[in-house]
Amino acid sequence: MNELDTAALILRIALGVTLMAHGWNHGFGSGGLAGTAGWFESIGLRPAKVHAAISAYAELAAGAALVVGLLVPFAAAAGIGIMTVAFVTVHRRNGFFIFGDDEGYEYVGVLAFALTALAVLGGGELSVDHALDLDLDGIAIGLGAAAGGIAAAAGLLLTCWRPPAKPA
């Protein structure tokens, strides 16, 4: 195993566990899916219950796929899409930094770029992709994963996001 394989493994574990923890919190945290749906409703995602379930389960599935290295660019694209939706709906208006209750976009930005880098690297030698002899790495694959995630997010936002009216 070389340096790139080691880097891919470290990124897969860090990003995969982070996505799974985030998905677990959305689905089974203190408010559960109902709490997440209420929050999604408040930020304008409709139908909120459907989006809460899809977000939670997609993060769990994508995170698990990353940890084992299964279809890494597709799992990365799912994570990038979720982070893009979070960026647009919640974080971008708060600036870069996360301070106190200000939920800036540094977290979702770092995750999206790291997922893109991982999609470029591929799963590495210690991955299911490698065991299945799937050649899923390279610049075109990584940028394709980013573009796919962003395009999916754009489609979701155009069809399902109705931002709440700003108070007068």
N, C-alpha and C positions, 0 to 999 in steps of 0.2 A: 504494500500500500504506500503510495507516494503522498506528497504534501497536498496536492489537490484533492485526493480521495479523503484525506484526513480533514481538510477544510470543509468538504461537502458533508461529511458525517457530523461534524460539530454544528454546522449550520442547520442540517436536517433535524437534529435532536433539539436544538434551541428553538427553532421556529416551530417545529411540530408540537413540542410540549406547550409552547406559548399559545398556539392556536387552539389546542385541545383545552387548555385551562380557560381560555376566553369563551370557547363554545360551551364548556361545562357550566361556567358562571351564567351565561345567557339562558341555558336550559334548566339548570338545577341549582343555581345559586339561591340566595336568600329570597328573591322574589319569584324564582322559577320562570317558566315560559310566560305566565300571566303577567308578571312584573315587567319582563322584557317587552311583551306585547304592548303594555300600557305606555312604556317609554317610547317604543317605536311609533305608536299612535301620536304621541305628543310631538314628535319631530316630523310627522307627516307621511310616514310609510304606511301604505294601505294595500291590501288588508293586513293589519298589524300582526294578528295571530299567525298568519301564514309566514310572514317575513321573520317573525321571532323564531319559529320552528326551523325554517330553512337556514337562517343564520347560525343558530346553535348547532344543528346537525351537520351543516357544511363545514363549519370550523372543526368540529370533532373528527369528521371523516378526512378532511384535508390534512389536519394535524397528524392523525394516525398514519396516513399514507406517506407523509414526509418522514416520520420517525423510522419507518421500515424501508423507505426509499422506493415506493411503488408509484409509478407514473408521476414522477417528481414535477415535471413542468406543468402538468394538469392540476396537481394539488397546489402548486405555487400560483397558478392562474386563479384558482378559486380564492386563495388567500388575498391575492392582489385585488380581486374584484370586491371582496368584503371590505378591505381597507380603503378602497376608493370610495365606496358608498359611505363609510364612516367619515372619511375626509370631507366629502361634499355636504353631508347632512348635519354633521355636528362640529367637526374640528376646525375647518378652514377659517371660519369667522372669528376664532379665538386666538389667532396668531400661532407662532411656531411652538412656544414653550408651554409645558404643562406646569402651572403653578396653582396650588390650592384647588379651587373649583373651576378654574379656567382650563378647559380641556383643549389645549393646543394640538397641533398635528404632528409633533415630533414622533410620537409613538407609532401612529399609523404610517407615517412616511418612512421611518426606518424599517418597519416590517415589510412594506411594499418593495422598497429597494433591495432589501436583503433577500426577499423571495425571488426577485428578478435575478440577482446574482446567483442564487442557488440554481435557478432554472438554467442559467448559462453553464454552470459547473456540471449539472446533472447529479445523479444520486451517488456517484462514486462506486468504488469497487465493493464496498460492503453495503449493497442495496439489492432489493428485489429486482429492480430494473437491470442491474448488472447480471444477476443470476439468470434472468430470462433473456439475456443477450439483447436487450433493447438499447439502442443507441439514441438516447434522448438527452443530448447536451449540445452546447455550442451557442454562438451569438444569436443566430437566427431563431433557434428554439427559445432562448431566454427572452429575446425581444418579442417573439410571438406570444409567449406566456403573458408578458406584461400587456401587450396589446389586446389579447383575448380577455384578460381580467378587466381591463379598463372598458372595453367594448361591452362586456356583459353588465358591468356596473352602469354604464351610460344607458343601456336598454332598460334596466330596472328603474333607474331614476326617472327616465322619460315617461315610463308607463305607470309607475306606482308611487312616486313621491309628489306630494302636494305640500310644500312648505307652509307652516302655519303663518297666518297674517301677522305682520309686525304691528305692535301696539302703536297707536297714533300719538 
